Amino acid sequence: MENEKQIDLLNQLIEINNDRLEGYETAAGETKATDLQTLFANMKSTSYDNLQELRAEVERLGGKPAEGTMISGKFFRVWMDVKAALSSDDRQTVLNSCEFGEDKALETYEKVLENDNSNHLSFEQIALVKAQQENLRADHDRIKALRDAE
């Protein structure tokens, strides 16, 4: 399939957004703090929007959008740290863990762009990935600023 590499790269981004969505859903269910619930809802919204765009592009290319997650051991432990910190009401640990997760999401976007050295992605796809990366960076910075203010 001619579009196989494009689909693979875009599916990597689908998986990290699935991770992110699942992680913030878990975190939102564990906290009683309304400000964190709002923050987590905003983070989920970013990933949901990203997923809609990425899935549509994969389908346009004739591929099947990834349904799973990347859930590497590190990423899974981050969300378990968030869950444990929320149960002990340790906001600093929650925000540190969230920032780590955001770092991993940004790294995945960076790797996809770096791995496109053979120009598999179209100009439009690169623009989409970069726009999503900037939205994730804004989310990351929001978490970092909140963490630093604690």
C-alpha positions, 0 to 999 in steps of 0.5 A: 500500500502506497500510503502505508508509511503515512498511515503508520505515522498517523496511527502512532499519534492516534495511539498517544492521544488514546493514551492521553485521553484514557489517562486524563479520564482516569485522573478526572475520575479520581479527583474531587478538586474541581479545578483539576477536573476542569483541567483534565476535561480540557486536556481530554478535549484536546486529545479528542479533537486530535483523534477526530482529525487523525482518524479522518486522515487515516481513513481518507488514506484508505487505512484503519485508524489505530484503536489501542494505546501505546501504554509503554510501561513508563506511560502507564506508571505515570497515570498510576502515580497520578491516581495514587497522588490524587487519592492522597490529595498530593497536587504537586505529584499529580501535576508532576506526573501529568507534565511527564505524560505531556512530555511523552506526548510531545516526544511522540509528535517530535519523533513522528516529524523526525521519522518523516525524513523520507517525506512520507507525510504530505505538506497538509499532514505535516501542518496538521501534526505541527498544529496539534503539537502546538496545542499539546505544547500549550496544554503542557505549559498550562500544567507546568505553570499550575505546578510551578504556582503550587 
